[in-house]
Amino acid sequence: MTDFSITRTAFHIPDGVIYLDGNSLGPVPLAAEQRAREVIGREWGEMLITAWNRAGWMDMPRRVGDRIARLIGAAPGTVVMGDTLSIKVYQALAAALDLRPDRKVVLSDSGNFPTDLYMAQGLLRSLNRGHELRVVAPEEVEDAISEDVAAVMLTEVDYRTGRMHDMAALTRKAHEVGALTLWDLAHSAGALPVDLAGAGADFATGCTYKYLNGGPGAPAFIYIRPDLAEQVEPALSGWLGHEAPFAFDPDYRPGRGIERMRVGTPPVIQLAILDAALDVWDGVDMHDLRRRSIELTERFIAGVEGECPGLALVSPRDPARRGSQVSFAFEEGYAAMQALISRGVIGDFRAPDVMRFGFAPLYVGEDDVDRAVRILAEIIATSGWDKPEFRRRSAVT
Ligand SMILES: *Cc1c(COP(=O)(O)O)cnc(C)c1O
C-alpha cells in the first residue's frame, strides 16, 4: 500500500496553502533544490564540459524517459525527454502522417488543449498536401473514426472538464480502420494509471510540470510504439536524434528507436530537477493513487454540491470517466477563484466560467478537501467574491 502521508512530506507547500492546482504546475519537491545545486556546483561547476560524459548528461533524456515509462505503462527504451509538449505533439503527428501518406484527415476533438490543435494546424499548413484537421465533439469521436483518418489525435483527460476518453477502445477502433493514434497524457501522467502498451497506443506525448512536479518549463516526453519507432522519419531531424551525432556527418540518419525523437541539446538542469521529482514515485502504486484520487474528488464534489448553491458540476459524475480534477461552472467563477486564492485555496480558472480544482494524492488529503469546501462555501454564501480586486484579470489565469 502506498503511504500518502509520507509522499506528502516530499514537497514544500507554503504554510496556510491548500494547493489544488498541481494539474497546472506541481509544487516544489524538497529534493529538487539540492539536486539542482549539485548539478550546478559539482557537475557544471567542477567538471565543466566533461560532465556530458562523466556526469551522464548525454544519457539523461533516455534515463529519465525510462522512469516516466513505468508510470505510463510503456516498456523501457520507448520514451525520451526533451523540448516542450507543443513540440512533441508536432513531432508525433508529423510521424503519424508520414506513416499514412494516402490519408488526409487528422481527427481531434473540441475538448483538446488549443496548443495541440494549433500545432496540428501549423504542421498541416507547412506540409501543404491537402490535409484536413477534423474537430468533433468529444462524445462523437468514436463514430468519426473512419477510413479516411490518418491519425486520431486526442488528449486523454480534458484539461477543462476532466472528462476521460477510453484510450483502449478508441485505439482499437482506430486500428480497425487503419488509423494511428496520438495520445496526449498531459493530465494523465502522474494522475492515473496509463497503459500505453496494453492499449496499443501508437504515439504518446506529455508534459512533466503538472502531476509529475518537474517545475516550470520541465521537458516533455514522447513515446512511440516500439515496433513503429524504426519506421519513423523525424520531421525535426536534429543532430541529437542522429545515429551518430559526433560523426558530424552532413546528412541526417535517424538514431536508434525512440532516440530519433531527440532534437537538440537537452535541458540538463531541468532534467536533473525532474529526476529528483520522480524519486517520490518509486514508492507509489498507480492503482493506489487512483483509488485515493477518486476518494478525494468524490468528497469534494459531495461537499461543494451540498454547500455551494449556484455552482454546477461540469466534470463527469462517474469517477471512472473522470481524471484527477473537478470543475464547477459559476458565473462569477473568475472572481470567486481570486477570492479563494486570497484565502489560501489555490485552484484556477478557465474561460468562460470554469473553476478548476486538481487533486494530487501525493500531497492533498481529506483535511485539505474539507477546508477548501468550507472556505468556498463561505465565499459563495457571503458573495465574498464581489470586490473590484477579485475582478481584475491577470495575464495568466
Ligand atoms: C498543459 C498542456 C500543454 C502545454 O504545452 P507546452 O508546450 O508544455 O506549453 C499542451 N497540451 C495539453 C493537452 C496540455 O494540457
The ligand as an SDF file (V2000), in Angstrom:
LIG
                    3D

 15 15  0  0  0  0  0  0  0  0999 V2000
   -0.5310   21.7410  -20.4580 C   0  0  0  0  0  0  0  0  0  0  0  0
   -0.7850   21.2440  -21.8440 C   0  0  0  0  0  0  0  0  0  0  0  0
    0.0200   21.6420  -22.9140 C   0  0  0  0  0  0  0  0  0  0  0  0
    1.1290   22.6240  -22.7470 C   0  0  0  0  0  0  0  0  0  0  0  0
    2.0970   22.5640  -23.7610 O   0  0  0  0  0  0  0  0  0  0  0  0
    3.5330   23.2190  -23.5430 P   0  0  0  0  0  0  0  0  0  0  0  0
    4.1980   23.1150  -24.8480 O   0  0  0  0  0  0  0  0  0  0  0  0
    4.2100   22.4400  -22.4460 O   0  0  0  0  0  0  0  0  0  0  0  0
    3.3220   24.6320  -23.1060 O   0  0  0  0  0  0  0  0  0  0  0  0
   -0.2330   21.0620  -24.1560 C   0  0  0  0  0  0  0  0  0  0  0  0
   -1.2350   20.1910  -24.3490 N   0  0  0  0  0  0  0  0  0  0  0  0
   -2.0460   19.8100  -23.3280 C   0  0  0  0  0  0  0  0  0  0  0  0
   -3.1290   18.8160  -23.5870 C   0  0  0  0  0  0  0  0  0  0  0  0
   -1.8690   20.3450  -22.0570 C   0  0  0  0  0  0  0  0  0  0  0  0
   -2.6840   20.0060  -21.0720 O   0  0  0  0  0  0  0  0  0  0  0  0
  1  2  1  0
  2  3  1  0
  2 14  2  0
  3  4  1  0
  3 10  2  0
  4  5  1  0
  5  6  1  0
  6  7  2  0
  6  8  1  0
  6  9  1  0
 10 11  1  0
 11 12  2  0
 12 13  1  0
 12 14  1  0
 14 15  1  0
M  END
$$$$
